[in-house]
Amino acid sequence: MVMKSKYQPTEREQLVLDEVENPRYDRQIVNGLEPFMSGSAPEEFRNFYTAQELSDLSQLRGTERDVEARMPVKLTRHYFEMAKSSSAIKKLVKASTDETVDLEGDPDPANQLDYSPIEGLLHKYEMALLYVISTCSAHCRFCYREELIGRKEIERSDGTVKKKGLAQVGEVTEYIRTHNEAVASNGGTHPETGRPKLREILLSGGDPMVLPNSKLAAWFTALAEAGAEAIRVGTKELAFYPDRFDDAFFAMIDRFHEVYPDVSVRFMIHFNHPDEFLLKDSDGNYMAGKDGFLQWRPNTRQAVDALVERGWISVENQTPIIAGVNDDADALRILQRTLKGVGVENHYFFCGRNIVAYKAFNVPIETAWQLLNDSQRGLSGVESHARLTIVHYKGKTEVSAVTDGPIAGLPGAENGVVIFKVLRNPAHAPDRGKVTIVGRNPEALWFDEYEDRVLLDEAGLFSQQRPSGVTLPRSRSRHHPAPKGRTPGQARPAPLMAVVASNERRSHSTSPASAPAAAVQDAQA
């Protein structure tokens, strides 16, 4: 067995790494249902579940419907305190037997593993996403990374069955350099996939902000040295534990900016509902100050302000629209208006993905569109930039419009139509701007419920054909059945990396993992 050499930071990287401080954070986390069932949870936490709820959840243990086999339970004291006065927040982290009534869904939504050339890295567009940790400070019940958070074994395209591994610095930086060298030598696109330069990296997981500052700094500096032009951090820590954004963290990121001033830093934050950052009175109403502005929770506002006031950091919020959490136009309006008011941009709203058990969480696609549309009434143009998207295996797709009345002369449009538009897809985005039009189905939670209503499929969302010579991957969980209409091992839609390579052969020449890292403990983070 050949041992991989340890990544060696450069002298420039050490200018940052040598100054990093790693405070210990006391998130006061309750892990799992057992502390609630045994009564060992802190006394004030114990009424989070009723005796009947705990009894019902206990009866599911060890069965196919075990809710913690689907998604482990975890919450911080900060989030628990907010949940006491918010049904939305409670729904977000509180396990329910309803979650596993229907386990239909895909353990690899949008065929993510098709885009994983090395363990822990997904390469789409001009960006790569890295799984740098497999946990968060608390766990959202609807999380579409449930297979990673739950450490589930997934069947790969080569037939092997294993858990998703985490990204390793040495492998990732070598991949970035190799890809970009091939792009540069081929005139701006990769000779096999047609992709452009890999210039933006998203640290994800799990939540990178659970990592200690030294690990974050190591990723930042190594990616900068490898040629990353922009680094994103996807995080919900501002909601779960805003005190993580302390002086030691900002000293680290300021030092990184001093040493690498040309590398953009982008925080993709994750507030689902205004209850996560606004103060409420005893009647459950938001509190306004003398000036009429809604009042933030002080430690959350301090953390947000510290990010925003660094003009070289962009801060953008994005959230799925989830049943029982934020499927409320008024809440979404307050979310967008209030965040923009403190300098946070509204990026995307998402339709829920077709993860395992998605029917317990997802709002119908057309309902989500109407909710967002209604929420943006009364918002200014700069407050309402966010669009509604749904992630198809071909790429990020906007739900552009939903019409009400019939369209004369167009069979299938008697009840109106839904228009999908491709925003991003791999390689050089050959299908960007193309649309698919389907007849309405107000109950549809996912694309497959429109398959019998396709009116125009310019974007190929329903008509993607398998190119010749492509071996289709399989990605199945051992613990849950395959999605409706497909049995385990049956062919999936063609991997888009292969589709792109096939489509680009006329213009480009064609040529024919590491172990998961242990989760970081809170005492170390």
C-alpha positions in Angstrom: 0.0 0.0 0.0 1.4 3.3 -1.0 1.2 6.0 1.7 0.1 9.4 0.5 2.4 12.2 1.5 1.1 14.8 3.9 0.3 18.2 2.4 3.0 20.7 3.1 2.0 24.4 3.4 4.1 27.0 1.6 5.9 29.8 3.4 3.1 32.1 2.3 0.5 29.9 3.9 2.4 29.8 7.1 2.1 33.6 7.3 -1.6 32.9 8.1 -1.4 29.5 9.8 1.2 30.6 12.4 -1.1 33.3 13.8 -4.3 31.3 14.2 -6.0 30.9 17.5 -8.4 28.0 18.3 -10.8 28.9 21.2 -12.9 26.2 22.7 -16.6 26.8 22.1 -19.4 25.6 24.4 -22.4 25.1 22.1 -24.1 23.0 24.8 -25.4 20.5 22.3 -27.8 17.7 22.9 -27.0 14.8 20.7 -29.6 12.2 19.8 -33.0 11.3 21.1 -31.5 9.1 23.9 -30.9 12.1 26.3 -34.6 13.0 26.0 -35.8 9.4 26.4 -33.5 8.7 29.4 -34.1 12.0 31.1 -30.4 12.8 31.0 -30.8 15.9 28.9 -30.5 19.2 30.8 -33.7 19.8 32.7 -34.9 22.8 30.7 -34.6 20.7 27.5 -36.8 17.9 28.7 -40.1 19.3 27.6 -39.0 19.7 24.0 -40.7 16.4 23.3 -43.9 15.2 25.0 -44.1 11.8 26.7 -46.3 10.6 23.9 -43.9 11.9 21.2 -41.0 10.1 22.8 -43.0 6.9 23.2 -44.0 7.0 19.5 -40.4 7.7 18.4 -39.1 4.9 20.7 -41.4 2.3 19.0 -39.8 3.1 15.7 -36.2 2.4 16.9 -34.5 -0.4 15.0 -37.2 -0.5 12.4 -37.0 0.7 8.8 -38.9 3.8 10.0 -36.3 4.7 12.7 -36.1 8.5 12.4 -32.5 8.7 13.6 -31.4 6.2 11.0 -32.7 8.7 8.5 -31.2 11.8 10.2 -29.5 12.0 13.6 -31.0 14.4 16.1 -28.9 17.3 17.3 -29.5 20.9 18.6 -27.7 23.6 20.4 -28.9 25.5 23.5 -29.1 28.7 21.4 -31.4 27.1 18.9 -33.4 25.4 21.6 -34.1 28.7 23.3 -35.4 30.2 20.1 -37.5 27.1 19.4 -39.4 27.5 22.6 -41.3 30.5 21.0 -41.3 29.4 17.4 -43.2 26.5 15.8 -41.2 27.0 12.7 -37.8 26.6 14.4 -39.2 23.6 16.4 -40.3 21.9 13.2 -36.9 22.4 11.7 -34.9 20.4 14.3 -37.5 18.3 16.2 -37.8 14.7 15.0 -41.3 13.4 14.2 -42.7 10.0 13.3 -44.2 11.7 10.2 -40.7 11.9 8.7 -40.6 8.2 7.8 -44.2 7.4 6.9 -43.1 7.5 3.2 -39.4 6.7 2.6 -39.6 7.2 -1.2 -36.6 9.3 -2.4 -33.1 9.2 -3.8 -30.1 8.9 -1.5 -28.0 10.7 -4.2 -30.3 13.5 -5.3 -29.5 15.1 -8.7 -26.9 12.3 -9.3 -24.3 14.2 -7.2 -21.8 11.3 -7.3 -21.7 11.5 -11.1 -19.7 14.7 -10.6 -17.2 13.4 -8.0 -13.9 12.8 -9.7 -12.2 12.4 -6.3 -13.6 11.6 -2.9 -15.3 14.5 -1.1 -15.3 16.8 -4.2 -18.2 17.6 -6.6 -17.2 19.5 -9.7 -19.9 21.3 -11.6 -19.7 24.5 -13.7 -16.7 26.6 -12.9 -17.0 25.6 -9.2 -16.2 22.7 -7.0 -18.0 21.8 -3.8 -16.0 20.2 -1.0 -17.4 18.0 1.8 -15.0 19.2 4.6 -17.0 17.9 7.5 -20.0 15.6 8.0 -21.9 17.3 10.8 -23.3 20.7 11.8 -23.9 22.3 15.2 -27.5 21.2 14.9 -29.3 19.0 12.3 -32.2 20.2 10.1 -34.7 17.4 9.7 -35.2 18.3 6.0 -31.5 18.4 5.1 -30.8 17.2 1.6 -27.3 15.9 2.8 -29.0 13.4 5.0 -26.9 10.6 3.5 -23.7 12.4 4.5 -24.9 13.6 7.9 -26.3 10.1 8.7 -23.1 8.5 7.5 -25.0 6.1 5.2 -23.5 3.6 2.8 -24.2 4.5 -0.8 -23.7 2.2 -3.8 -21.3 3.7 -6.3 -21.2 3.4 -10.1 -18.5 0.7 -9.8 -20.7 -1.4 -7.5 -18.9 -0.7 -4.3 -20.9 0.3 -1.3 -19.4 2.8 1.2 -20.1 6.0 3.0 -19.3 9.3 1.4 -15.7 10.4 2.3 -14.5 13.8 3.1 -12.2 16.0 1.0 -8.5 15.9 1.7 -6.4 19.0 1.1 -3.6 17.4 -0.9 -5.9 15.5 -3.3 -8.2 18.5 -3.8 -5.3 21.0 -4.5 -3.7 18.5 -6.9 -7.0 18.1 -8.8 -7.5 21.9 -9.1 -4.0 22.4 -10.5 -4.2 19.4 -12.9 -7.6 20.5 -14.2 -6.6 24.1 -14.7 -3.3 23.2 -16.4 -5.3 21.1 -18.9 -7.7 24.0 -19.4 -4.9 26.5 -20.0 -3.1 24.2 -22.4 -6.3 23.6 -24.4 -7.2 27.2 -25.0 -9.7 27.8 -22.2 -11.7 24.6 -21.9 -10.9 21.1 -20.6 -10.2 18.7 -23.5 -12.4 15.9 -22.1 -15.3 17.6 -20.4 -15.4 21.1 -22.0 -15.4 22.7 -18.6 -13.7 26.1 -18.1 -11.1 27.0 -15.4 -12.0 25.8 -11.9 -11.9 29.1 -10.1 -14.4 29.0 -7.3 -14.5 26.5 -4.3 -17.4 26.0 -1.9 -16.5 24.7 1.5 -19.5 22.7 2.6 -20.5 19.5 4.4 -21.9 19.5 7.1 -21.0 23.0 8.2 -17.4 24.2 7.8 -17.9 26.6 10.7 -17.9 23.6 13.1 -14.2 23.2 12.2 -11.6 24.9 14.3 -10.0 28.1 12.9 -6.8 26.2 12.1 -8.6 23.8 9.8 -10.5 26.6 8.1 -7.3 28.5 7.6 -5.6 25.4 6.2 -8.3 25.1 3.6 -8.4 28.8 2.8 -4.7 29.1 2.2 -4.2 25.8 0.4 -7.0 26.6 -2.0 -5.6 30.1 -2.6 -2.2 28.6 -3.4 -3.8 26.1 -5.8 -5.3 29.0 -7.8 -8.8 29.4 -6.4 -10.0 32.9 -7.3 -13.0 32.8 -4.9 -13.8 30.7 -1.8 -17.3 30.3 -0.5 -18.3 29.0 3.0 -21.7 27.5 3.2 -22.9 27.8 6.8 -26.0 27.8 9.1 -23.9 28.6 12.1 -25.3 32.1 12.3 -28.6 30.5 13.2 -27.3 27.6 15.3 -24.5 29.3 17.3 -23.7 32.9 16.3 -21.0 33.2 19.0 -18.8 31.1 16.8 -18.1 34.3 14.8 -15.8 35.7 17.5 -12.6 37.8 17.5 -10.4 34.8 17.0 -12.3 33.8 13.8 -12.2 37.3 12.4 -8.5 37.7 13.2 -7.9 34.6 11.2 -9.9 35.6 8.2 -8.5 39.2 8.3 -5.0 37.8 8.2 -5.9 35.6 5.3 -7.2 38.6 3.4 -3.9 40.5 4.2 -1.8 37.7 2.7 -4.2 36.8 -0.2 -6.0 40.1 -1.0 -7.1 39.1 -4.4 -9.0 36.0 -3.4 -12.7 36.7 -3.0 -14.5 35.4 0.1 -18.2 34.7 0.0 -20.4 33.5 2.9 -23.5 31.6 1.8 -25.5 31.8 5.0 -28.7 29.8 5.7 -31.5 31.6 7.6 -34.7 29.7 6.9 -37.1 32.0 8.9 -36.9 35.4 10.5 -37.5 33.7 13.9 -33.9 32.7 13.7 -32.6 36.2 14.1 -35.4 38.5 15.3 -36.6 39.2 18.9 -40.1 38.3 19.8 -42.3 39.5 22.7 -44.3 37.3 25.1 -47.2 37.3 22.6 -45.0 36.0 19.8 -44.8 39.2 17.9 -41.6 40.7 16.5 -40.3 43.6 18.6 -39.6 47.0 17.0 -37.4 49.7 18.3 -38.2 53.4 18.7 -37.2 53.9 15.1 -39.7 51.3 13.9 -37.0 48.8 12.8 -37.4 45.1 13.8 -35.0 44.2 16.6 -32.4 41.5 16.0 -31.0 39.1 18.6 -27.9 40.9 19.7 -25.3 38.2 19.3 -26.7 37.3 15.8 -26.7 40.9 14.7 -23.1 41.4 16.0 -21.9 38.4 14.0 -23.7 39.5 10.8 -22.5 43.1 11.1 -18.9 41.8 11.5 -19.1 39.9 8.3 -20.9 42.6 6.3 -18.7 45.5 7.4 -15.7 43.7 5.8 -16.4 44.9 2.3 -14.3 42.2 0.8 -16.6 39.5 2.1 -19.9 39.1 0.3 -22.8 37.7 2.4 -25.8 36.0 0.8 -28.7 34.0 2.2 -30.4 31.1 0.6 -33.0 28.6 1.9 -35.3 26.0 0.7 -39.1 26.5 1.2 -40.1 23.8 3.6 -43.6 22.7 4.7 -44.3 23.9 8.2 -41.1 25.9 8.4 -41.3 28.8 6.0 -44.2 28.1 3.7 -45.5 31.5 4.6 -45.3 34.5 2.2 -45.3 37.0 5.1 -42.4 35.3 6.8 -40.5 35.1 3.5 -41.1 38.8 2.9 -39.8 39.8 6.3 -36.8 37.5 5.8 -35.8 39.2 2.5 -36.5 42.8 3.6 -34.7 42.5 6.9 -31.6 40.7 5.6 -31.2 43.2 2.8 -31.6 46.0 5.3 -28.4 44.9 7.1 -26.4 44.3 3.9 -27.1 40.6 3.3 -28.2 39.7 -0.2 -31.0 37.3 -1.0 -29.5 34.6 -3.3 -31.8 31.6 -4.1 -34.9 30.1 -2.7 -35.0 26.4 -3.4 -37.7 23.8 -4.0 -36.9 20.8 -1.7 -34.9 18.1 -3.3 -36.1 14.5 -3.8 -34.1 13.1 -0.9 -35.2 10.0 1.0 -38.6 10.9 2.8 -38.9 14.2 0.9 -42.7 14.0 0.9 -42.7 14.9 4.6 -40.9 18.2 3.9 -41.3 19.5 0.4 -43.9 22.1 -0.7 -45.4 21.5 -4.1 -43.3 23.3 -6.8 -46.1 25.5 -8.0 -47.0 26.4 -4.4 -43.4 27.4 -3.7 -43.4 29.6 -6.8 -46.6 31.3 -5.6 -45.3 31.8 -2.1 -42.1 33.5 -3.3 -44.0 35.6 -5.8 -46.4 36.7 -3.1 -43.6 37.4 -0.7 -42.0 39.8 -3.1 -45.0 42.0 -3.5 -44.2 45.3 -1.7 -40.4 44.6 -1.8 -38.2 47.0 -3.7 -36.2 45.8 -6.7 -33.0 45.4 -4.7 -34.8 43.5 -2.0 -36.3 41.0 -4.4 -33.4 39.6 -6.3 -33.9 36.0 -5.2 -35.2 33.4 -7.6 -36.8 30.0 -7.1 -34.7 27.1 -8.3 -34.9 23.4 -8.3 -31.8 21.2 -8.9 -32.2 18.8 -11.8 -29.4 16.4 -12.7 -28.8 18.6 -15.7 -28.1 21.6 -13.4 -29.7 24.4 -11.5 -33.1 25.2 -13.0 -35.3 28.2 -12.3 -39.0 27.9 -11.8 -39.6 30.9 -14.0 -43.4 31.2 -14.2 -46.6 29.5 -13.4 -49.7 30.6 -15.4 -53.3 30.4 -14.4 -55.5 30.4 -17.4 -55.6 28.1 -20.5 -53.5 28.8 -23.5 -55.6 28.7 -26.6 -54.5 26.2 -29.2 -52.0 24.5 -26.9 -53.2 21.0 -25.9 -52.3 20.2 -22.3 -52.3 23.8 -21.3 -55.9 23.9 -20.3 -55.1 24.7 -16.7 -52.0 26.8 -17.3 -48.3 25.9 -17.6 -45.1 25.9 -15.6 -42.0 27.2 -17.2 -38.5 25.9 -16.1 -35.3 27.6 -17.3 -31.8 26.2 -17.0 -29.6 28.6 -15.2 -26.4 26.6 -14.9 -25.2 23.3 -16.1 -21.8 21.7 -16.4 -19.0 22.5 -18.9 -19.5 25.9 -20.5 -23.3 25.9 -19.8 -24.4 24.9 -23.3 -28.1 24.7 -22.2 -28.2 27.9 -20.2 -31.3 29.8 -20.9 -33.2 26.9 -22.5 -36.6 26.2 -21.2 -39.0 23.3 -20.6 -42.8 24.0 -20.5 -45.2 21.5 -18.7 -48.9 21.5 -18.0 -49.7 22.4 -14.5 -49.9 19.8 -11.7 -50.5 21.7 -8.4 -49.6 18.6 -6.3 -46.2 17.9 -8.0 -43.3 17.8 -5.5 -40.7 16.7 -8.1 -40.1 16.6 -11.9 -41.3 13.1 -12.3 -44.9 14.2 -11.5 -44.8 16.3 -14.7 -43.6 13.5 -17.0 -47.0 13.1 -18.6 -47.5 16.8 -19.1 -44.4 17.9 -21.1 -45.4 20.5 -23.8 -41.9 21.7 -24.8 -38.6 20.3 -23.7 -36.0 22.5 -25.3 -33.9 22.2 -22.1 -34.0 18.4 -22.2 -35.2 18.1 -18.6 -37.4 15.2 -19.5 -35.8 13.9 -22.7 -32.1 13.6 -21.9 -30.9 10.6 -23.9 -28.1 8.3 -22.8 -25.1 8.9 -25.1 -23.6 5.7 -26.7 -20.8 4.1 -24.7 -21.8 5.5 -21.4 -22.0 3.2 -18.3 -24.7 4.5 -16.1 -23.8 4.7 -12.4 -26.0 3.4 -9.6 -26.3 5.1 -6.2 -28.6 3.3 -3.8 -28.8 3.3 -0.1 -28.9 -0.1 1.5 -31.5 1.1 3.9 -34.2 2.6 1.7 -36.0 1.6 -1.5 -35.3 3.1 -4.9 -37.5 6.0 -6.1 -40.8 5.4 -7.8 -40.4 4.1 -11.3 -37.0 2.6 -10.8 -35.8 -0.5 -9.1 -32.4 -0.9 -7.3 -29.7 -1.2 -10.0 -31.9 0.0 -12.8 -30.4 2.5 -15.2 -30.5 6.2 -14.0 -30.5 9.2 -16.3 -27.2 9.6 -18.1 -24.4 11.1 -16.1 -24.1 14.7 -17.3 -20.3 14.6 -17.2 -20.4 11.9 -19.9 -23.2 13.7 -21.7 -21.2 16.8 -22.0 -18.1 14.9 -23.1 -20.2 13.2 -25.8 -21.8 16.4 -27.0 -18.5 18.3 -27.1 -16.6 15.8 -29.2 -17.0 17.8 -32.3 -15.3 20.8 -30.8 -12.9 19.2 -28.3 -10.5 16.3 -28.5 -11.5 13.3 -26.4 -9.3 10.8 -24.5 -10.5 7.7 -23.5 -10.4 8.0 -2.2 -9.6 8.8 0.9 -11.2 7.5 4.2 -13.8 9.7 5.9 -12.3 12.0 8.5 -13.7 11.8 12.0 -16.3 14.4 13.0 -14.9 17.3 14.9 -15.9 17.3 18.6 -17.5 20.5 19.9 -14.8 20.8 22.6 -12.2 21.0 19.8 -14.1 23.3 17.4 
